[in-house]
Amino acid sequence: MKLTLGHSPDPDDAFMFYALAKHLLPTPGYEFEHILQDIQTLNERATRAELDITAISIHAYAYVLKDYALLRSGASMGDNYGPMLVGKRIYTREELLGCKIAVPGLMTSAFLTLQLFLGVPKEKLNYVVVPFDQIFDAIARGEAEVGLIIHEGQLTYASEGLALSADLGQWWFAETGGLPLPLGGNAVKKSLGSKVITELSEILYQSIKYGLDHRAAGVEHALPLGRGLDNVLADKFIGMYVNELTLDYGDRGKRGVREFLDRAHHAGLIPAPVALEFV
C-alpha cells in the first residue's frame, strides 16, 4: 500500500522521519511518499482530507475531526517554551493589542495561542500573514512591528537584533499549572481502518525512536533544513520538539491538548467542542 506522508521541511520533522526517509526500518506492506510542505499548507490540505498521514497543527485538528485521528506519536509540544513575540523593542501585553503582528498562518497553533494570550479573537487583532521563514524580513522592512515566530527563529531572533516581548509557551505553562503547549501532531485518515492505522502508528513510533536512539545521524540528516542553524543549535532545537512527549503524548500531553482546545472553544475561537481521538 502506497501512502502519502506530509510533513514540514524543518529539522524536527526531518529528524522524526529520518529512519523512514532513509529506509532504515522495516515497513512490511507499506511504501511512503514523503511530501514536504509548510505547516499552513498541510493544515489546509487536511481540511480537504488530501493526505493519508500528515503533520498538523493542533489548532487545525479541531476542524478535521471527521476525517482524521491523532496518532499517539509525533507531537511537537512546547514544555515551558514555544512560539515567541519579538520585535525591535520589547512591547507590553497592552501595547501588543495595538501592534501590527506578522503571523505564520491562521490555522497554526501559534496563532490560536496568541489569541488566548491576548484574550481577543483574530477579528480584534492587527495582523498580517507571512510565511514563517520571512517574518524577520517583514519586521526589518517595517511591514509589521512584531513577529510571532515558530521553528528555529526561536533560537536565532537575538542575532537578528530583535527583542523578546513574550514566550507563549512559558505563559501557557504558568497559566495551566505546568502543562505543555501542544503545537503539532501527526494525524491519520480514519478511512484507512483500524488494522492499517494500528500498524502505521507502530511504524511512525519506531521511526521517531530510531532517531532518538541514533541522535547524531538523525541531526546530520536534518541539518540541511536548519536555515542557518549550526550542528549545536540544530541539536538543541530538535531536542526541544522531539523528545519523550513526541514518542507518546502520555497523560500529561493529552491533558495539554484537551486544555488547549477546551479553552479555545470556551473563548469562541474554534467552532465546536473537540472529542479527542488518539490512536
Buried (B, 14 or more C-beta within 10 A) or exposed (E): EEBBBBBBBBBBBBBBBBBBBEEBBEBEEBEBEEBBBBBBBBBBBBBEBBBBBBBBBBBBBBBBBEBBBBBBBBBBBBBBBBBBBBBBEEBEEEBBBEBBBBBBBBBBBBBBBBBBBBEBEEEEBEBEEBBBBBBBBBBBEEBBBBBBBBBBBBBBBEEBEBEBBBBBBBBBBEBBEEBBBBBBBBBBBBEBEEEBBEBBBEBBBBBBBBBBEBBEBBBBBBBEBBBEBEEEBBBBBBBBBBBEBBBBBBEBBBBBBBBBBBBBBEBEBBEEEBEBEBB
